[in-house]
Amino acid sequence: MAIERHLLKGTLNQYIEAIFHFKDFMTKHSIERVVPTGNVFIIFELDGFLRNTYDNEILKPIAFI
């Protein structure tokens, strides 16, 4: 797996801390639990895999309409 971190220069660095690029990133788990940090992340998944948000109690995908 390759990870690259790009720091921004100019005006955008006031609003965006960094841009990360992951290549060949594969997890060994199918469900990931995330603890809120107060940060905002925008993630672009370009690998073609379907991803879901899961119900915390029953761990089934939540259907969004």
VMD Tcl script that builds the backbone (N, CA, C; Angstrom):
set m [mol new atoms 195]
animate dup $m
set s [atomselect $m all]
$s set {name element resname resid chain x y z} {
  {N N MET 1 A 0.847 -1.173 0.000}
  {CA C MET 1 A 0.000 0.000 0.000}
  {C C MET 1 A 0.893 1.235 0.000}
  {N N ALA 2 A 0.539 2.178 -0.816}
  {CA C ALA 2 A 1.267 3.449 -0.891}
  {C C ALA 2 A 0.383 4.565 -0.358}
  {N N ILE 3 A 0.946 5.445 0.469}
  {CA C ILE 3 A 0.234 6.596 1.010}
  {C C ILE 3 A 1.051 7.840 0.695}
  {N N GLU 4 A 0.385 8.836 0.132}
  {CA C GLU 4 A 1.032 10.118 -0.135}
  {C C GLU 4 A 0.233 11.217 0.540}
  {N N ARG 5 A 0.925 12.140 1.174}
  {CA C ARG 5 A 0.282 13.286 1.815}
  {C C ARG 5 A 0.723 14.540 1.080}
  {N N HIS 6 A -0.242 15.355 0.695}
  {CA C HIS 6 A 0.037 16.583 -0.041}
  {C C HIS 6 A -0.427 17.767 0.804}
  {N N LEU 7 A 0.483 18.658 1.133}
  {CA C LEU 7 A 0.134 19.877 1.852}
  {C C LEU 7 A -0.177 20.968 0.844}
  {N N LEU 8 A -1.199 21.735 1.118}
  {CA C LEU 8 A -1.616 22.775 0.201}
  {C C LEU 8 A -0.928 24.094 0.518}
  {N N LYS 9 A -0.726 24.868 -0.509}
  {CA C LYS 9 A -0.135 26.195 -0.359}
  {C C LYS 9 A -1.172 27.231 -0.780}
  {N N GLY 10 A -0.963 28.456 -0.374}
  {CA C GLY 10 A -1.877 29.519 -0.774}
  {C C GLY 10 A -3.087 29.604 0.130}
  {N N THR 11 A -4.168 30.124 -0.408}
  {CA C THR 11 A -5.379 30.407 0.361}
  {C C THR 11 A -6.043 29.155 0.924}
  {N N LEU 12 A -6.049 28.063 0.178}
  {CA C LEU 12 A -6.755 26.865 0.632}
  {C C LEU 12 A -6.159 26.235 1.882}
  {N N ASN 13 A -4.884 26.484 2.176}
  {CA C ASN 13 A -4.287 25.855 3.354}
  {C C ASN 13 A -4.900 26.348 4.659}
  {N N GLN 14 A -5.664 27.444 4.613}
  {CA C GLN 14 A -6.394 27.914 5.795}
  {C C GLN 14 A -7.575 27.009 6.111}
  {N N TYR 15 A -8.068 26.294 5.109}
  {CA C TYR 15 A -9.281 25.501 5.255}
  {C C TYR 15 A -9.047 24.003 5.127}
  {N N ILE 16 A -7.997 23.613 4.438}
  {CA C ILE 16 A -7.723 22.197 4.190}
  {C C ILE 16 A -6.346 21.872 4.751}
  {N N GLU 17 A -6.312 20.943 5.712}
  {CA C GLU 17 A -5.040 20.595 6.346}
  {C C GLU 17 A -4.141 19.808 5.403}
  {N N ALA 18 A -4.705 18.820 4.714}
  {CA C ALA 18 A -3.893 17.991 3.824}
  {C C ALA 18 A -4.797 17.167 2.921}
  {N N ILE 19 A -4.226 16.692 1.845}
  {CA C ILE 19 A -4.895 15.764 0.937}
  {C C ILE 19 A -4.079 14.473 0.950}
  {N N PHE 20 A -4.748 13.344 1.131}
  {CA C PHE 20 A -4.080 12.053 1.163}
  {C C PHE 20 A -4.482 11.236 -0.044}
  {N N HIS 21 A -3.553 10.467 -0.550}
  {CA C HIS 21 A -3.803 9.552 -1.660}
  {C C HIS 21 A -3.341 8.166 -1.231}
  {N N PHE 22 A -4.267 7.207 -1.255}
  {CA C PHE 22 A -3.950 5.822 -0.924}
  {C C PHE 22 A -4.015 4.991 -2.194}
  {N N LYS 23 A -3.058 4.106 -2.392}
  {CA C LYS 23 A -3.086 3.196 -3.534}
  {C C LYS 23 A -2.953 1.770 -3.009}
  {N N ASP 24 A -3.818 0.883 -3.521}
  {CA C ASP 24 A -3.833 -0.533 -3.126}
  {C C ASP 24 A -4.160 -0.717 -1.646}
  {N N PHE 25 A -5.050 0.109 -1.108}
  {CA C PHE 25 A -5.458 0.005 0.297}
  {C C PHE 25 A -6.581 -1.009 0.410}
  {N N MET 26 A -6.359 -2.079 1.138}
  {CA C MET 26 A -7.371 -3.111 1.365}
  {C C MET 26 A -7.412 -3.427 2.851}
  {N N THR 27 A -8.603 -3.401 3.430}
  {CA C THR 27 A -8.748 -3.730 4.844}
  {C C THR 27 A -9.017 -5.216 5.011}
  {N N LYS 28 A -8.780 -5.712 6.204}
  {CA C LYS 28 A -9.066 -7.128 6.507}
  {C C LYS 28 A -10.436 -7.273 7.152}
  {N N HIS 29 A -11.156 -6.169 7.319}
  {CA C HIS 29 A -12.472 -6.209 7.942}
  {C C HIS 29 A -13.510 -5.640 6.970}
  {N N SER 30 A -14.762 -6.038 7.175}
  {CA C SER 30 A -15.813 -5.586 6.263}
  {C C SER 30 A -16.608 -4.408 6.815}
  {N N ILE 31 A -16.555 -4.175 8.137}
  {CA C ILE 31 A -17.283 -3.076 8.759}
  {C C ILE 31 A -16.296 -2.262 9.594}
  {N N GLU 32 A -16.298 -0.953 9.394}
  {CA C GLU 32 A -15.395 -0.070 10.123}
  {C C GLU 32 A -16.210 0.843 11.024}
  {N N ARG 33 A -15.850 0.904 12.288}
  {CA C ARG 33 A -16.494 1.829 13.225}
  {C C ARG 33 A -15.583 3.030 13.390}
  {N N VAL 34 A -16.168 4.210 13.318}
  {CA C VAL 34 A -15.389 5.444 13.374}
  {C C VAL 34 A -15.853 6.269 14.568}
  {N N VAL 35 A -14.907 6.726 15.362}
  {CA C VAL 35 A -15.201 7.596 16.495}
  {C C VAL 35 A -15.157 9.038 16.001}
  {N N PRO 36 A -16.206 9.812 16.252}
  {CA C PRO 36 A -16.216 11.208 15.793}
  {C C PRO 36 A -15.068 12.012 16.392}
  {N N THR 37 A -14.424 12.828 15.568}
  {CA C THR 37 A -13.299 13.646 16.015}
  {C C THR 37 A -13.600 15.134 15.943}
  {N N GLY 38 A -14.687 15.503 15.274}
  {CA C GLY 38 A -14.991 16.909 15.070}
  {C C GLY 38 A -14.426 17.434 13.763}
  {N N ASN 39 A -13.613 16.629 13.087}
  {CA C ASN 39 A -13.071 17.005 11.782}
  {C C ASN 39 A -14.029 16.599 10.673}
  {N N VAL 40 A -13.918 17.254 9.550}
  {CA C VAL 40 A -14.720 16.916 8.379}
  {C C VAL 40 A -13.797 16.278 7.352}
  {N N PHE 41 A -14.217 15.124 6.827}
  {CA C PHE 41 A -13.443 14.421 5.817}
  {C C PHE 41 A -14.296 14.262 4.569}
  {N N ILE 42 A -13.739 14.537 3.431}
  {CA C ILE 42 A -14.388 14.257 2.151}
  {C C ILE 42 A -13.566 13.146 1.509}
  {N N ILE 43 A -14.229 12.030 1.237}
  {CA C ILE 43 A -13.526 10.857 0.713}
  {C C ILE 43 A -14.074 10.528 -0.668}
  {N N PHE 44 A -13.183 10.391 -1.621}
  {CA C PHE 44 A -13.546 9.977 -2.974}
  {C C PHE 44 A -13.028 8.559 -3.160}
  {N N GLU 45 A -13.932 7.616 -3.268}
  {CA C GLU 45 A -13.570 6.214 -3.476}
  {C C GLU 45 A -13.586 5.955 -4.976}
  {N N LEU 46 A -12.451 5.626 -5.544}
  {CA C LEU 46 A -12.334 5.443 -6.991}
  {C C LEU 46 A -12.065 3.997 -7.376}
  {N N ASP 47 A -12.383 3.064 -6.469}
  {CA C ASP 47 A -12.072 1.667 -6.735}
  {C C ASP 47 A -13.252 0.843 -7.238}
  {N N GLY 48 A -14.451 1.437 -7.265}
  {CA C GLY 48 A -15.613 0.738 -7.789}
  {C C GLY 48 A -16.333 -0.165 -6.799}
  {N N PHE 49 A -15.876 -0.253 -5.543}
  {CA C PHE 49 A -16.538 -1.083 -4.543}
  {C C PHE 49 A -17.734 -0.347 -3.954}
  {N N LEU 50 A -18.834 -1.066 -3.743}
  {CA C LEU 50 A -20.019 -0.508 -3.098}
  {C C LEU 50 A -19.751 -0.388 -1.604}
  {N N ARG 51 A -20.070 0.754 -1.020}
  {CA C ARG 51 A -19.890 0.959 0.410}
  {C C ARG 51 A -21.227 1.361 1.022}
  {N N ASN 52 A -21.434 1.015 2.294}
  {CA C ASN 52 A -22.686 1.281 2.980}
  {C C ASN 52 A -22.436 1.916 4.339}
  {N N THR 53 A -23.483 2.548 4.867}
  {CA C THR 53 A -23.520 2.969 6.253}
  {C C THR 53 A -24.361 1.924 6.968}
  {N N TYR 54 A -23.894 1.479 8.156}
  {CA C TYR 54 A -24.543 0.373 8.842}
  {C C TYR 54 A -25.251 0.821 10.105}
  {N N ASP 55 A -26.351 0.130 10.424}
  {CA C ASP 55 A -27.060 0.330 11.669}
  {C C ASP 55 A -26.154 -0.166 12.807}
  {N N ASN 56 A -25.977 0.630 13.859}
  {CA C ASN 56 A -25.086 0.276 14.963}
  {C C ASN 56 A -25.534 -0.943 15.753}
  {N N GLU 57 A -26.825 -1.192 15.814}
  {CA C GLU 57 A -27.338 -2.304 16.621}
  {C C GLU 57 A -27.298 -3.638 15.888}
  {N N ILE 58 A -27.774 -3.657 14.659}
  {CA C ILE 58 A -27.903 -4.936 13.951}
  {C C ILE 58 A -26.837 -5.135 12.869}
  {N N LEU 59 A -26.004 -4.124 12.642}
  {CA C LEU 59 A -24.916 -4.181 11.653}
  {C C LEU 59 A -25.387 -4.587 10.264}
  {N N LYS 60 A -26.556 -4.068 9.905}
  {CA C LYS 60 A -27.087 -4.254 8.555}
  {C C LYS 60 A -27.035 -2.916 7.837}
  {N N PRO 61 A -26.836 -2.925 6.516}
  {CA C PRO 61 A -26.787 -1.649 5.773}
  {C C PRO 61 A -28.079 -0.849 5.926}
  {N N ILE 62 A -27.931 0.461 6.035}
  {CA C ILE 62 A -29.071 1.372 6.106}
  {C C ILE 62 A -29.407 1.780 4.675}
  {N N ALA 63 A -30.667 1.623 4.305}
  {CA C ALA 63 A -31.113 1.999 2.960}
  {C C ALA 63 A -31.480 3.468 2.949}
  {N N PHE 64 A -30.794 4.250 2.144}
  {CA C PHE 64 A -31.106 5.671 1.993}
  {C C PHE 64 A -31.926 5.839 0.721}
  {N N ILE 65 A -32.977 6.659 0.836}
  {CA C ILE 65 A -33.848 6.872 -0.327}
  {C C ILE 65 A -33.583 8.247 -0.878}
}
mol reanalyze $m
mol bondsrecalc $m
mol representation Tube
mol addrep $m
